[in-house]
Amino acid sequence: MVLGATAQGQKIDGMDVWSNADYLERYNPIQPWNKKASRLARGFFITFEGGEGAGKSTQIERLARKMRAKKYDVLLTREPGGSPGAEAVRHVLLSGAAEPFGPKMEALLFAAARSDHVEQVIRPAVERGSIVLCDRFLDSSRVYQGVTGGIDPAFMDALEQVAINGMMPDMTLIFDIDPAEGLRRATLRRGTEAVADRFEKETLAVHQARREAFLAIAKAEPERCIVVDAAAEPDAVEDVVTAAVFAALAARAPARDRQATPA
C-alpha cells in the first residue's frame, strides 16, 4: 500500500495509492493505548526505510514518544548499529573505510552487524513482548548493497537469511521522497560544513535508483510494506504513521479487546 498525495484509489506501478487524508479516514485505528497492558503476548517489529533525507529518524522518534506516552513497552534502535558489536562496525561503514574493498565486503560487514543486533537486541525484545522500532534494516541492504551495489541477488538472499535468522519485520514503513529534495534536507540537517557520509555523497542517479528499488520492494511485499509520502509536512507524515501503526496493532489484538476498546 502507498500513502501519498494523489487521488483516492489511484494506482502507481500496480500499487494502490491513497492520499494521507483518505488513509486516515479509511483506516481510522481502534486506539489500543486505552488499555492497561503495556506488552503484547509476542512483540511487534517495525522497520523504517527510505532514502537519504526522507525523515525516517524524525518520525521514528515521534512514534516512540507517542507509544511510550500510551504505556507501550518500546525499544528504539537503528542500523548499522543497535548493539555493542554492531556499533563497533557502524563507524567503519559510514566513514567509508570499507568502501575500497567493494560492496560485497560492505554487505558482509552489514550482515555481521545485523546478526549481532538481531540476536542481542531485537529478538529478545520481541520475545518479551516489546514493540521494536528500527531505523533501517534488511531492505536497506537489499537496496544499497544489492541493487545499487550490483551484488548477485542469490548472494544477497543467502546473506540475508543468515543475518536475520528468521527475524523478519512485521511491518515496514518506506518513506518516499524525490531524491533531490531528500539530499537537500540531508545537507540542511548535517550543515554545509560537515562531510556527507559514505552513502549520502553518491550521485543523484544512484539515489534515484535506490528510490525505485525501495518502491519495487513495497510492490513485491504489500502485506508487509507501506509507502508513506515523505514530502508532506512532518506533522502530516506523523499522523499517517500513527494511524498505520496503531491500525496494525489493533488488528493483532484479540477480538474481545477490539470490541471493548473505544474508537
PALO-684003 format. One record per residue: z, y, x of N, C-alpha, C in turn; residue number from 0; chain. Coordinates in steps of 0.1 Angstrom, whole numbers. Layout:
% PALO-684003
<<Z, Y, X>, <Z, Y, X>, <Z, Y, X>, NUM, A>,
...
This chain:
% PALO-684003
<<0, -12, 8>, <0, 0, 0>, <0, 12, 9>, 0, A>,
<<-7, 23, 4>, <-8, 35, 12>, <-2, 46, 3>, 1, A>,
<<7, 54, 9>, <12, 66, 2>, <6, 78, 8>, 2, A>,
<<-2, 85, 0>, <-9, 96, 6>, <-10, 108, -3>, 3, A>,
<<-20, 117, 0>, <-21, 129, -8>, <-33, 128, -17>, 4, A>,
<<-39, 116, -19>, <-51, 115, -27>, <-48, 112, -41>, 5, A>,
<<-58, 111, -49>, <-56, 109, -64>, <-51, 95, -67>, 6, A>,
<<-43, 94, -78>, <-37, 82, -82>, <-48, 71, -83>, 7, A>,
<<-45, 59, -77>, <-54, 48, -79>, <-66, 47, -70>, 8, A>,
<<-68, 57, -62>, <-80, 57, -53>, <-78, 47, -42>, 9, A>,
<<-89, 41, -38>, <-89, 31, -27>, <-96, 37, -14>, 10, A>,
<<-89, 34, -3>, <-95, 37, 10>, <-95, 25, 18>, 11, A>,
<<-107, 21, 22>, <-109, 8, 30>, <-102, -3, 23>, 12, A>,
<<-103, -4, 10>, <-98, -15, 2>, <-83, -15, -1>, 13, A>,
<<-76, -4, 4>, <-62, -3, 1>, <-59, 7, -10>, 14, A>,
<<-50, 4, -19>, <-46, 13, -29>, <-39, 25, -23>, 15, A>,
<<-42, 37, -28>, <-37, 49, -23>, <-30, 57, -34>, 16, A>,
<<-18, 61, -32>, <-10, 68, -43>, <-6, 81, -36>, 17, A>,
<<-6, 92, -44>, <0, 104, -38>, <15, 102, -38>, 18, A>,
<<22, 111, -30>, <36, 109, -28>, <43, 111, -42>, 19, A>,
<<38, 121, -50>, <44, 123, -63>, <42, 111, -72>, 20, A>,
<<30, 106, -72>, <27, 94, -81>, <36, 82, -77>, 21, A>,
<<37, 80, -64>, <45, 69, -59>, <60, 70, -64>, 22, A>,
<<65, 82, -63>, <79, 85, -67>, <81, 82, -82>, 23, A>,
<<71, 86, -90>, <72, 84, -104>, <70, 69, -107>, 24, A>,
<<61, 62, -101>, <58, 48, -104>, <68, 39, -99>, 25, A>,
<<74, 42, -87>, <83, 33, -81>, <97, 39, -80>, 26, A>,
<<101, 46, -90>, <115, 52, -91>, <125, 41, -89>, 27, A>,
<<132, 41, -78>, <140, 29, -75>, <153, 29, -83>, 28, A>,
<<158, 16, -86>, <171, 14, -90>, <180, 18, -78>, 29, A>,
<<191, 25, -80>, <198, 30, -69>, <210, 21, -66>, 30, A>,
<<209, 12, -56>, <220, 3, -53>, <231, 9, -46>, 31, A>,
<<230, 22, -42>, <241, 28, -35>, <253, 30, -43>, 32, A>,
<<252, 29, -57>, <264, 30, -65>, <273, 18, -65>, 33, A>,
<<268, 7, -58>, <276, -5, -57>, <286, -3, -46>, 34, A>,
<<296, -11, -46>, <307, -10, -36>, <303, -18, -23>, 35, A>,
<<296, -29, -25>, <293, -38, -14>, <284, -30, -4>, 36, A>,
<<288, -31, 9>, <280, -24, 20>, <271, -33, 28>, 37, A>,
<<273, -47, 26>, <265, -56, 33>, <257, -66, 23>, 38, A>,
<<246, -70, 27>, <238, -79, 19>, <241, -93, 24>, 39, A>,
<<238, -103, 15>, <240, -117, 19>, <232, -120, 32>, 40, A>,
<<220, -115, 33>, <212, -115, 45>, <208, -101, 47>, 41, A>,
<<208, -96, 59>, <204, -82, 61>, <189, -80, 58>, 42, A>,
<<185, -68, 61>, <171, -63, 59>, <166, -56, 71>, 43, A>,
<<154, -60, 76>, <149, -55, 88>, <137, -46, 85>, 44, A>,
<<138, -33, 88>, <128, -23, 85>, <123, -17, 98>, 45, A>,
<<110, -17, 101>, <104, -11, 113>, <96, 2, 109>, 46, A>,
<<97, 12, 118>, <89, 24, 116>, <78, 25, 127>, 47, A>,
<<66, 26, 123>, <55, 25, 132>, <45, 37, 130>, 48, A>,
<<37, 40, 139>, <27, 50, 138>, <24, 56, 152>, 49, A>,
<<14, 66, 152>, <10, 72, 164>, <20, 83, 169>, 50, A>,
<<16, 89, 180>, <24, 100, 186>, <25, 112, 176>, 51, A>,
<<38, 117, 175>, <40, 129, 167>, <39, 127, 152>, 52, A>,
<<40, 115, 147>, <39, 112, 133>, <53, 115, 126>, 53, A>,
<<63, 117, 133>, <76, 120, 127>, <85, 108, 124>, 54, A>,
<<82, 96, 130>, <90, 84, 128>, <105, 86, 132>, 55, A>,
<<107, 92, 143>, <121, 94, 148>, <129, 103, 138>, 56, A>,
<<123, 113, 134>, <129, 122, 124>, <133, 115, 111>, 57, A>,
<<123, 107, 106>, <125, 100, 93>, <135, 89, 94>, 58, A>,
<<135, 82, 105>, <144, 70, 107>, <159, 75, 107>, 59, A>,
<<161, 87, 114>, <174, 92, 114>, <179, 98, 101>, 60, A>,
<<169, 104, 93>, <173, 108, 80>, <176, 97, 71>, 61, A>,
<<169, 86, 71>, <171, 75, 63>, <185, 68, 67>, 62, A>,
<<187, 67, 80>, <200, 61, 84>, <212, 69, 79>, 63, A>,
<<211, 83, 80>, <222, 91, 75>, <224, 89, 60>, 64, A>,
<<213, 89, 53>, <214, 87, 38>, <220, 74, 34>, 65, A>,
<<215, 63, 41>, <220, 50, 37>, <235, 48, 41>, 66, A>,
<<239, 54, 52>, <253, 53, 56>, <262, 61, 46>, 67, A>,
<<257, 72, 41>, <264, 80, 31>, <266, 72, 19>, 68, A>,
<<257, 63, 16>, <258, 54, 4>, <266, 41, 7>, 69, A>,
<<272, 41, 19>, <281, 29, 23>, <273, 17, 27>, 70, A>,
<<261, 18, 31>, <254, 7, 36>, <258, 5, 51>, 71, A>,
<<258, -7, 56>, <260, -10, 70>, <247, -10, 77>, 72, A>,
<<244, 1, 84>, <231, 3, 90>, <232, 3, 105>, 73, A>,
<<222, -4, 111>, <221, -3, 126>, <208, 4, 129>, 74, A>,
<<208, 15, 136>, <197, 22, 140>, <193, 19, 155>, 75, A>,
<<181, 15, 158>, <177, 11, 171>, <163, 15, 174>, 76, A>,
<<158, 11, 186>, <145, 16, 190>, <138, 7, 200>, 77, A>,
<<125, 8, 202>, <118, 1, 212>, <109, 11, 219>, 78, A>,
<<106, 9, 232>, <112, 0, 240>, <127, 4, 242>, 79, A>,
<<136, -6, 243>, <150, -4, 245>, <158, -11, 234>, 80, A>,
<<169, -5, 231>, <177, -11, 220>, <189, -20, 224>, 81, A>,
<<187, -26, 236>, <198, -35, 241>, <199, -31, 256>, 82, A>,
<<210, -34, 263>, <211, -30, 277>, <200, -35, 286>, 83, A>,
<<196, -47, 283>, <185, -53, 291>, <172, -46, 288>, 84, A>,
<<169, -43, 276>, <156, -36, 272>, <156, -22, 276>, 85, A>,
<<168, -15, 276>, <168, -1, 280>, <165, 0, 295>, 86, A>,
<<168, -10, 303>, <165, -10, 317>, <150, -11, 319>, 87, A>,
<<143, -16, 310>, <128, -17, 311>, <122, -5, 305>, 88, A>,
<<128, 3, 297>, <123, 14, 290>, <117, 24, 300>, 89, A>,
<<125, 28, 310>, <120, 39, 319>, <108, 34, 326>, 90, A>,
<<108, 21, 330>, <96, 16, 338>, <83, 18, 329>, 91, A>,
<<84, 15, 316>, <73, 15, 308>, <68, 29, 305>, 92, A>,
<<78, 38, 300>, <74, 51, 296>, <71, 61, 308>, 93, A>,
<<76, 58, 319>, <73, 66, 331>, <59, 63, 337>, 94, A>,
<<53, 52, 333>, <40, 48, 338>, <41, 40, 350>, 95, A>,
<<53, 36, 355>, <54, 28, 367>, <47, 15, 366>, 96, A>,
<<46, 10, 354>, <39, -3, 353>, <24, -2, 350>, 97, A>,
<<19, 10, 348>, <5, 13, 344>, <-5, 7, 355>, 98, A>,
<<-2, 9, 368>, <-12, 4, 378>, <-14, -11, 377>, 99, A>,
<<-5, -18, 372>, <-6, -33, 371>, <-14, -37, 359>, 100, A>,
<<-18, -28, 350>, <-26, -31, 339>, <-19, -34, 326>, 101, A>,
<<-26, -34, 315>, <-20, -35, 302>, <-13, -49, 300>, 102, A>,
<<-18, -59, 306>, <-12, -72, 304>, <2, -73, 310>, 103, A>,
<<4, -66, 322>, <17, -65, 327>, <26, -57, 318>, 104, A>,
<<21, -46, 313>, <29, -38, 303>, <33, -47, 291>, 105, A>,
<<23, -54, 286>, <26, -63, 274>, <37, -73, 277>, 106, A>,
<<37, -79, 289>, <47, -88, 293>, <61, -81, 294>, 107, A>,
<<61, -69, 299>, <74, -62, 300>, <79, -58, 286>, 108, A>,
<<70, -54, 278>, <74, -51, 264>, <80, -63, 257>, 109, A>,
<<73, -75, 259>, <78, -87, 253>, <91, -92, 258>, 110, A>,
<<93, -90, 271>, <106, -94, 277>, <117, -85, 271>, 111, A>,
<<115, -72, 270>, <124, -62, 265>, <127, -66, 250>, 112, A>,
<<116, -69, 243>, <118, -72, 229>, <126, -85, 226>, 113, A>,
<<123, -95, 234>, <131, -107, 233>, <146, -105, 234>, 114, A>,
<<149, -97, 244>, <163, -94, 246>, <169, -86, 235>, 115, A>,
<<161, -76, 230>, <165, -68, 219>, <167, -76, 206>, 116, A>,
<<158, -85, 204>, <159, -93, 192>, <172, -102, 192>, 117, A>,
<<174, -109, 203>, <184, -119, 204>, <198, -112, 206>, 118, A>,
<<199, -101, 212>, <212, -95, 215>, <216, -85, 204>, 119, A>,
<<206, -79, 197>, <209, -68, 187>, <204, -71, 173>, 120, A>,
<<191, -73, 172>, <185, -73, 158>, <190, -86, 150>, 121, A>,
<<188, -98, 156>, <191, -110, 149>, <206, -110, 145>, 122, A>,
<<215, -108, 154>, <229, -108, 150>, <232, -98, 138>, 123, A>,
<<226, -86, 139>, <229, -77, 128>, <223, -81, 115>, 124, A>,
<<211, -86, 115>, <206, -91, 102>, <214, -103, 97>, 125, A>,
<<218, -112, 105>, <226, -124, 101>, <239, -120, 95>, 126, A>,
<<245, -109, 100>, <258, -105, 94>, <257, -96, 82>, 127, A>,
<<244, -93, 78>, <242, -86, 65>, <239, -71, 67>, 128, A>,
<<236, -67, 79>, <233, -52, 81>, <219, -49, 78>, 129, A>,
<<216, -37, 76>, <202, -32, 74>, <198, -26, 88>, 130, A>,
<<188, -31, 94>, <184, -27, 107>, <171, -18, 106>, 131, A>,
<<172, -6, 111>, <161, 3, 112>, <157, 4, 126>, 132, A>,
<<144, 1, 129>, <140, 1, 143>, <128, 10, 145>, 133, A>,
<<129, 19, 154>, <118, 28, 157>, <108, 21, 167>, 134, A>,
<<98, 16, 162>, <87, 8, 168>, <92, -6, 170>, 135, A>,
<<82, -15, 169>, <85, -30, 171>, <71, -36, 174>, 136, A>,
<<69, -48, 168>, <57, -56, 173>, <44, -50, 170>, 137, A>,
<<43, -42, 159>, <30, -36, 156>, <25, -26, 167>, 138, A>,
<<35, -19, 173>, <31, -10, 184>, <25, -18, 196>, 139, A>,
<<30, -30, 199>, <24, -38, 209>, <10, -43, 205>, 140, A>,
<<9, -47, 193>, <-4, -51, 188>, <-14, -40, 190>, 141, A>,
<<-10, -28, 187>, <-20, -16, 188>, <-21, -11, 202>, 142, A>,
<<-10, -8, 209>, <-11, -1, 222>, <-16, -10, 233>, 143, A>,
<<-10, -22, 233>, <-15, -31, 244>, <-26, -40, 239>, 144, A>,
<<-25, -45, 227>, <-36, -54, 222>, <-49, -47, 220>, 145, A>,
<<-49, -37, 211>, <-62, -31, 207>, <-67, -22, 217>, 146, A>,
<<-59, -11, 220>, <-65, -1, 230>, <-62, -6, 244>, 147, A>,
<<-54, -16, 247>, <-53, -21, 260>, <-63, -32, 263>, 148, A>,
<<-70, -37, 252>, <-81, -46, 254>, <-76, -60, 258>, 149, A>,
<<-64, -64, 254>, <-59, -77, 258>, <-64, -87, 247>, 150, A>,
<<-67, -99, 252>, <-72, -110, 243>, <-62, -113, 232>, 151, A>,
<<-67, -113, 219>, <-58, -115, 208>, <-49, -127, 208>, 152, A>,
<<-55, -138, 214>, <-48, -151, 215>, <-36, -149, 224>, 153, A>,
<<-38, -142, 235>, <-27, -139, 244>, <-16, -131, 237>, 154, A>,
<<-20, -121, 230>, <-10, -112, 223>, <-3, -120, 213>, 155, A>,
<<-10, -128, 205>, <-3, -136, 195>, <8, -146, 201>, 156, A>,
<<4, -152, 212>, <14, -161, 218>, <26, -154, 223>, 157, A>,
<<23, -142, 229>, <34, -134, 235>, <43, -129, 224>, 158, A>,
<<37, -125, 213>, <45, -120, 201>, <54, -131, 196>, 159, A>,
<<49, -143, 194>, <57, -154, 189>, <69, -157, 198>, 160, A>,
<<67, -157, 211>, <78, -159, 220>, <88, -148, 219>, 161, A>,
<<83, -135, 219>, <92, -124, 219>, <101, -122, 207>, 162, A>,
<<95, -124, 195>, <103, -122, 183>, <110, -135, 178>, 163, A>,
<<105, -146, 182>, <111, -159, 178>, <115, -160, 163>, 164, A>,
<<105, -156, 155>, <106, -157, 140>, <112, -145, 134>, 165, A>,
<<116, -135, 142>, <123, -123, 136>, <112, -112, 132>, 166, A>,
<<105, -115, 121>, <95, -106, 115>, <102, -95, 107>, 167, A>,
<<97, -83, 107>, <103, -73, 98>, <101, -77, 84>, 168, A>,
<<111, -73, 75>, <110, -75, 61>, <101, -64, 55>, 169, A>,
<<100, -53, 62>, <93, -41, 57>, <89, -32, 68>, 170, A>,
<<77, -27, 68>, <72, -18, 79>, <66, -6, 73>, 171, A>,
<<71, 6, 77>, <66, 19, 72>, <57, 24, 84>, 172, A>,
<<44, 26, 81>, <34, 31, 90>, <32, 45, 87>, 173, A>,
<<35, 54, 96>, <34, 69, 94>, <20, 73, 99>, 174, A>,
<<12, 77, 90>, <-2, 80, 93>, <-5, 95, 94>, 175, A>,
<<-11, 99, 105>, <-14, 113, 107>, <-26, 115, 116>, 176, A>,
<<-34, 126, 114>, <-45, 128, 122>, <-40, 129, 137>, 177, A>,
<<-46, 122, 146>, <-41, 122, 160>, <-40, 136, 166>, 178, A>,
<<-50, 145, 163>, <-49, 158, 169>, <-37, 166, 165>, 179, A>,
<<-33, 164, 152>, <-21, 171, 147>, <-9, 164, 153>, 180, A>,
<<-9, 151, 154>, <2, 143, 159>, <5, 147, 174>, 181, A>,
<<-6, 149, 182>, <-4, 153, 196>, <1, 167, 196>, 182, A>,
<<-3, 176, 187>, <2, 190, 187>, <17, 190, 184>, 183, A>,
<<21, 182, 175>, <35, 181, 172>, <43, 175, 184>, 184, A>,
<<37, 165, 190>, <44, 159, 201>, <46, 169, 213>, 185, A>,
<<36, 177, 215>, <37, 187, 225>, <48, 198, 222>, 186, A>,
<<49, 202, 209>, <59, 211, 205>, <73, 205, 207>, 187, A>,
<<74, 192, 204>, <87, 185, 204>, <92, 185, 218>, 188, A>,
<<84, 182, 228>, <89, 180, 242>, <89, 193, 249>, 189, A>,
<<81, 203, 245>, <79, 216, 252>, <67, 215, 262>, 190, A>,
<<61, 226, 263>, <48, 226, 271>, <51, 224, 286>, 191, A>,
<<63, 226, 290>, <66, 224, 305>, <69, 209, 308>, 192, A>,
<<73, 202, 298>, <76, 187, 301>, <63, 179, 302>, 193, A>,
<<64, 168, 309>, <52, 160, 312>, <51, 150, 300>, 194, A>,
<<39, 148, 295>, <37, 138, 285>, <40, 124, 291>, 195, A>,
<<45, 115, 282>, <48, 101, 287>, <35, 93, 289>, 196, A>,
<<37, 81, 293>, <26, 71, 296>, <16, 71, 285>, 197, A>,
<<21, 71, 272>, <12, 68, 261>, <7, 81, 254>, 198, A>,
<<15, 92, 255>, <10, 104, 249>, <-2, 110, 256>, 199, A>,
<<-3, 108, 269>, <-12, 115, 278>, <-27, 110, 276>, 200, A>,
<<-29, 99, 269>, <-42, 94, 268>, <-51, 102, 259>, 201, A>,
<<-64, 99, 259>, <-74, 107, 253>, <-73, 107, 238>, 202, A>,
<<-79, 117, 231>, <-79, 117, 216>, <-86, 105, 211>, 203, A>,
<<-96, 101, 217>, <-104, 89, 212>, <-95, 77, 212>, 204, A>,
<<-86, 75, 222>, <-77, 64, 223>, <-67, 65, 211>, 205, A>,
<<-62, 77, 209>, <-52, 79, 198>, <-59, 76, 184>, 206, A>,
<<-71, 80, 183>, <-78, 77, 170>, <-80, 62, 168>, 207, A>,
<<-83, 55, 179>, <-84, 40, 178>, <-71, 34, 174>, 208, A>,
<<-60, 40, 179>, <-47, 34, 175>, <-44, 37, 161>, 209, A>,
<<-48, 49, 156>, <-46, 51, 142>, <-53, 41, 133>, 210, A>,
<<-66, 39, 137>, <-74, 29, 129>, <-68, 15, 130>, 211, A>,
<<-62, 12, 142>, <-56, -2, 143>, <-43, -3, 135>, 212, A>,
<<-35, 7, 134>, <-23, 6, 125>, <-28, 5, 110>, 213, A>,
<<-38, 12, 106>, <-43, 11, 92>, <-48, -3, 90>, 214, A>,
<<-55, -9, 100>, <-60, -22, 98>, <-49, -33, 97>, 215, A>,
<<-38, -31, 104>, <-26, -40, 102>, <-21, -38, 88>, 216, A>,
<<-20, -26, 83>, <-15, -24, 69>, <-24, -30, 59>, 217, A>,
<<-37, -30, 61>, <-46, -36, 52>, <-45, -51, 52>, 218, A>,
<<-43, -57, 64>, <-42, -71, 66>, <-29, -77, 60>, 219, A>,
<<-18, -69, 61>, <-5, -73, 57>, <2, -64, 46>, 220, A>,
<<-4, -63, 35>, <1, -53, 25>, <14, -57, 19>, 221, A>,
<<18, -69, 20>, <31, -74, 15>, <42, -69, 23>, 222, A>,
<<39, -65, 36>, <50, -60, 45>, <49, -45, 48>, 223, A>,
<<36, -40, 48>, <34, -27, 53>, <32, -17, 42>, 224, A>,
<<37, -5, 44>, <35, 7, 35>, <30, 18, 44>, 225, A>,
<<19, 24, 41>, <14, 35, 49>, <19, 48, 42>, 226, A>,
<<25, 57, 50>, <31, 69, 45>, <23, 81, 50>, 227, A>,
<<19, 90, 42>, <12, 102, 46>, <22, 111, 54>, 228, A>,
<<21, 111, 67>, <30, 118, 76>, <26, 132, 78>, 229, A>,
<<15, 137, 72>, <11, 151, 73>, <18, 160, 64>, 230, A>,
<<25, 154, 54>, <33, 162, 44>, <45, 168, 51>, 231, A>,
<<51, 177, 44>, <63, 183, 49>, <74, 172, 50>, 232, A>,
<<83, 174, 60>, <93, 164, 63>, <102, 160, 51>, 233, A>,
<<105, 170, 42>, <113, 166, 31>, <106, 158, 21>, 234, A>,
<<93, 160, 19>, <84, 152, 10>, <83, 138, 16>, 235, A>,
<<81, 137, 29>, <80, 124, 35>, <93, 116, 33>, 236, A>,
<<104, 123, 35>, <117, 117, 33>, <119, 111, 19>, 237, A>,
<<114, 119, 9>, <116, 114, -4>, <108, 101, -6>, 238, A>,
<<96, 100, -1>, <88, 88, -2>, <94, 76, 5>, 239, A>,
<<99, 79, 17>, <105, 68, 25>, <118, 63, 17>, 240, A>,
<<126, 72, 12>, <138, 68, 5>, <134, 60, -7>, 241, A>,
<<124, 64, -15>, <120, 57, -27>, <115, 43, -23>, 242, A>,
<<107, 42, -13>, <101, 29, -9>, <112, 19, -5>, 243, A>,
<<121, 24, 4>, <132, 15, 9>, <142, 11, -1>, 244, A>,
<<146, 20, -10>, <156, 16, -20>, <150, 7, -31>, 245, A>,
<<137, 9, -33>, <130, 0, -43>, <129, -14, -37>, 246, A>,
<<127, -15, -24>, <126, -28, -18>, <140, -35, -18>, 247, A>,
<<150, -27, -16>, <164, -33, -16>, <168, -37, -30>, 248, A>,
<<164, -29, -40>, <167, -32, -54>, <160, -45, -58>, 249, A>,
<<148, -47, -53>, <140, -59, -57>, <147, -72, -51>, 250, A>,
<<155, -70, -40>, <162, -82, -34>, <175, -85, -41>, 251, A>,
<<180, -75, -49>, <193, -77, -55>, <193, -87, -66>, 252, A>,
<<204, -95, -68>, <204, -104, -79>, <201, -97, -92>, 253, A>,
<<196, -104, -102>, <192, -98, -115>, <204, -92, -122>, 254, A>,
<<216, -98, -121>, <227, -93, -128>, <231, -79, -122>, 255, A>,
<<229, -78, -108>, <232, -65, -102>, <222, -54, -106>, 256, A>,
<<209, -58, -107>, <199, -48, -110>, <202, -43, -125>, 257, A>,
<<206, -52, -133>, <209, -48, -147>, <221, -39, -148>, 258, A>,
<<231, -42, -140>, <244, -34, -140>, <243, -21, -134>, 259, A>,
<<233, -19, -125>, <232, -7, -117>, <224, 4, -124>, 260, A>,
<<230, 16, -127>, <223, 26, -134>, <211, 31, -126>, 261, A>,
<<200, 35, -133>, <188, 40, -127>, <190, 54, -122>, 262, A>,
